[in-house]
Amino acid sequence: MSGAILFIQEDLKITEVQQEILVGILSIVSLLGSLGGGRTSDAIGRKWTMGLAAVIFQAGALIMTLAPSFEVLMIGRLLAGVGIGFGVMIAPVYIAEISPTKARGSPTSFPEIFINLGIFLGYISNYVFSGFSVHTSWRIMLGVGILPSVFIGFSLFIIPESPRWLVMQNRVDEARAVLLKTNENESEVEERLTEILAAVGMGNAEKIEEKAVWRELLNPSPSLR
């Protein structure tokens, strides 16, 4: 948005106050999206929460790209913010839950790395597309943001669901199968599965009443090693 805002101001004739609202609203909406993402991921799974985040962001980016006015642009910006909030919340959770125990540290840094890489590539694309007409340049700048979320959407048909979430749904055999894909040592798989069972409150593979999200924050269950 930083590179596009100058062209948006000239094309849509928006005021300085509208510029500030347009730029600043994303952080607020992303926060709300992050708060809602936790409960959503518990309901539909980590993997499909990422898919939902991608779809919401795609819709927002498309609306912004085609926006004929400030009001429509704001609607797209709000949707994009919700999608970003969902994605920022669920990505590190999924990576931590799917990664092998011995190699978990490095993969959990990937979200931050790719966020900063995306910002860097955004500045480059802004420079590349700044040579187009005022009406076209900012639309292309915002439109290219759809591409990463499309890639995420396709990847969902390849990546497995989180084993922790599968255990929460009492799908222990599926969780074991996922762990076997990401861990070569079968004894380590059984050890980690036992830890997950204990962490989500399932003794002897029997599911007990789930704690609410906020209660879990105040009184967390045992951490996974």
Wavefront OBJ file of the C-alpha trace (Angstrom):
o trace
v 0.000 0.000 0.000
v 2.905 2.377 0.668
v 3.810 2.540 -3.018
v 0.231 2.522 -4.266
v -1.167 5.228 -1.995
v 0.270 8.120 -4.035
v -1.396 6.827 -7.185
v -4.645 6.104 -5.315
v -4.722 9.671 -4.018
v -4.366 11.070 -7.506
v -6.731 8.609 -9.186
v -9.579 8.504 -6.641
v -9.045 12.048 -5.303
v -9.029 10.963 -1.663
v -8.165 13.291 1.222
v -5.192 12.989 3.580
v -7.501 11.749 6.344
v -8.832 9.034 4.055
v -5.248 8.057 3.212
v -4.411 7.667 6.892
v -7.538 5.601 7.519
v -6.834 3.408 4.512
v -3.267 2.697 5.613
v -3.907 2.372 9.358
v -7.097 0.306 9.342
v -5.247 -2.843 8.272
v -3.440 -3.203 11.615
v -6.675 -2.922 13.596
v -8.593 -5.374 11.430
v -5.666 -7.816 11.366
v -5.719 -7.863 15.159
v -9.420 -8.735 15.153
v -8.771 -11.411 12.535
v -6.050 -12.932 14.706
v -8.392 -13.067 17.695
v -11.037 -14.871 15.653
v -8.562 -17.175 13.966
v -7.820 -19.248 17.061
v -11.364 -20.445 17.608
v -11.838 -20.928 13.872
v -8.757 -23.147 13.658
v -10.066 -25.272 16.525
v -13.373 -25.672 14.704
v -12.326 -26.411 11.109
v -8.654 -27.324 11.471
v -5.336 -25.547 11.019
v -5.033 -26.389 7.334
v -8.452 -25.150 6.285
v -8.121 -22.038 8.423
v -5.126 -21.185 6.237
v -7.340 -21.842 3.218
v -10.042 -19.572 4.618
v -7.437 -16.867 5.244
v -6.244 -17.168 1.635
v -9.781 -16.934 0.221
v -10.687 -13.903 2.356
v -7.460 -12.154 1.401
v -7.969 -12.958 -2.290
v -11.466 -11.484 -2.154
v -10.166 -8.354 -0.450
v -7.279 -7.921 -2.879
v -9.578 -8.407 -5.876
v -12.058 -5.834 -4.565
v -9.236 -3.347 -3.985
v -7.846 -3.967 -7.467
v -11.206 -3.209 -9.107
v -12.330 -0.510 -6.651
v -13.978 2.494 -8.358
v -14.159 4.556 -5.149
v -12.689 5.016 -1.686
v -15.635 3.226 -0.057
v -15.192 0.077 -2.142
v -11.433 0.236 -1.604
v -12.045 0.279 2.158
v -14.252 -2.815 1.944
v -11.465 -4.668 0.174
v -8.918 -3.397 2.686
v -11.050 -4.641 5.586
v -11.394 -8.101 4.056
v -7.680 -8.277 3.314
v -6.965 -7.336 6.935
v -9.124 -10.175 8.247
v -7.348 -12.622 5.949
v -3.933 -11.381 7.062
v -4.962 -11.680 10.718
v -6.051 -15.274 10.236
v -2.848 -16.111 8.365
v -0.468 -14.457 10.826
v -2.110 -16.340 13.692
v -2.363 -19.816 12.186
v 0.908 -20.125 10.223
v 3.286 -20.421 13.222
v 0.796 -22.655 15.052
v 0.583 -25.072 12.141
v 4.352 -25.127 11.600
v 5.036 -25.806 15.290
v 2.494 -28.626 15.389
v 3.598 -30.307 12.154
v 7.394 -29.993 12.481
v 9.585 -32.801 13.874
v 10.601 -32.194 17.475
v 14.341 -31.957 16.747
v 13.893 -29.530 13.849
v 11.081 -27.331 15.127
v 13.127 -24.213 15.855
v 14.144 -23.397 12.304
v 10.751 -23.883 10.555
v 8.930 -21.711 13.099
v 11.015 -18.761 11.908
v 9.719 -19.142 8.337
v 6.606 -16.925 8.773
v 8.704 -13.938 9.852
v 11.241 -14.567 7.104
v 8.601 -14.727 4.388
v 6.678 -11.735 5.765
v 9.803 -9.604 5.444
v 10.609 -11.124 2.062
v 7.086 -10.266 0.930
v 7.510 -6.662 2.075
v 10.795 -6.442 0.165
v 9.261 -7.901 -3.011
v 6.329 -5.521 -2.581
v 8.650 -2.526 -2.785
v 10.287 -3.986 -5.882
v 6.925 -4.567 -7.589
v 5.847 -1.034 -6.680
v 8.904 0.300 -8.477
v 8.357 -1.947 -11.500
v 4.692 -1.021 -11.940
v 5.069 2.679 -11.140
v 5.718 3.360 -14.828
v 2.143 2.540 -15.827
v -0.655 5.100 -15.923
v -1.994 6.490 -12.650
v -5.266 4.584 -13.053
v -3.543 1.262 -13.763
v -0.353 1.224 -11.686
v -1.843 1.047 -8.189
v -4.344 -1.597 -9.263
v -1.552 -3.856 -10.510
v 0.450 -3.198 -7.339
v -2.456 -4.402 -5.206
v -3.474 -7.159 -7.606
v -0.143 -8.999 -7.530
v -0.773 -9.628 -3.835
v -3.297 -12.270 -4.876
v -0.581 -14.569 -6.255
v 0.929 -15.818 -2.938
v -2.508 -16.664 -1.543
v -3.318 -18.623 -4.723
v -0.153 -20.655 -4.167
v -1.225 -21.289 -0.566
v -4.626 -22.453 -1.784
v -3.097 -25.062 -4.090
v -0.647 -26.224 -1.415
v -3.548 -27.164 0.874
v -4.236 -30.179 -1.326
v -0.710 -31.448 -0.598
v 0.109 -30.617 3.022
v -1.359 -32.723 5.873
v -3.564 -31.536 8.714
v -2.020 -30.747 12.092
v -1.622 -33.938 14.177
v -2.558 -32.033 17.317
v -5.861 -30.904 15.795
v -6.553 -34.452 14.592
v -6.041 -35.723 18.139
v -8.406 -33.014 19.405
v -11.011 -34.492 17.040
v -10.292 -38.002 18.385
v -8.716 -38.983 15.039
v -5.644 -40.497 16.640
v -4.816 -42.938 13.832
v -4.772 -40.094 11.297
v -2.548 -38.063 13.622
v -0.126 -40.988 13.879
v -0.035 -41.288 10.075
v 0.831 -37.582 9.749
v 3.578 -37.868 12.354
v 5.042 -40.842 10.503
v 5.322 -38.668 7.387
v 7.324 -35.996 9.195
v 9.357 -38.234 11.534
v 11.574 -41.129 10.487
v 11.871 -42.626 13.965
v 8.733 -44.600 14.864
v 9.512 -44.608 18.593
v 9.760 -40.818 18.484
v 6.377 -40.722 16.765
v 4.763 -42.724 19.564
v 6.461 -40.560 22.185
v 5.260 -37.373 20.569
v 1.761 -38.760 20.086
v 1.636 -39.563 23.800
v 2.699 -35.989 24.580
v -0.021 -34.602 22.316
v -2.639 -36.839 23.945
v -1.608 -35.543 27.359
v -1.443 -31.924 26.190
v -4.969 -31.872 24.768
v -6.397 -33.687 27.775
v -6.916 -37.205 26.445
v -5.899 -39.886 28.892
v -5.881 -43.394 27.480
v -7.152 -41.996 24.188
v -10.400 -40.786 25.770
v -11.370 -37.215 24.976
v -12.417 -35.024 27.876
v -14.128 -31.670 27.862
v -12.100 -29.065 25.972
v -11.016 -25.916 27.732
v -12.113 -22.565 26.337
v -9.517 -20.602 24.417
v -9.129 -17.831 26.991
v -9.004 -20.288 29.885
v -6.276 -22.175 28.032
v -4.257 -18.945 27.806
v -4.538 -18.331 31.552
v -4.026 -21.972 32.523
v -2.086 -23.601 29.659
v -1.860 -27.331 29.169
v 1.579 -29.017 29.232
v 3.852 -27.797 26.456
v 5.194 -30.075 23.746
v 8.949 -30.635 23.690
l 1 2 3 4 5 6 7 8 9 10 11 12 13 14 15 16 17 18 19 20 21 22 23 24 25 26 27 28 29 30 31 32 33 34 35 36 37 38 39 40 41 42 43 44 45 46 47 48 49 50 51 52 53 54 55 56 57 58 59 60 61 62 63 64 65 66 67 68 69 70 71 72 73 74 75 76 77 78 79 80 81 82 83 84 85 86 87 88 89 90 91 92 93 94 95 96 97 98 99 100 101 102 103 104 105 106 107 108 109 110 111 112 113 114 115 116 117 118 119 120 121 122 123 124 125 126 127 128 129 130 131 132 133 134 135 136 137 138 139 140 141 142 143 144 145 146 147 148 149 150 151 152 153 154 155 156 157 158 159 160 161 162 163 164 165 166 167 168 169 170 171 172 173 174 175 176 177 178 179 180 181 182 183 184 185 186 187 188 189 190 191 192 193 194 195 196 197 198 199 200 201 202 203 204 205 206 207 208 209 210 211 212 213 214 215 216 217 218 219 220 221 222 223 224 225
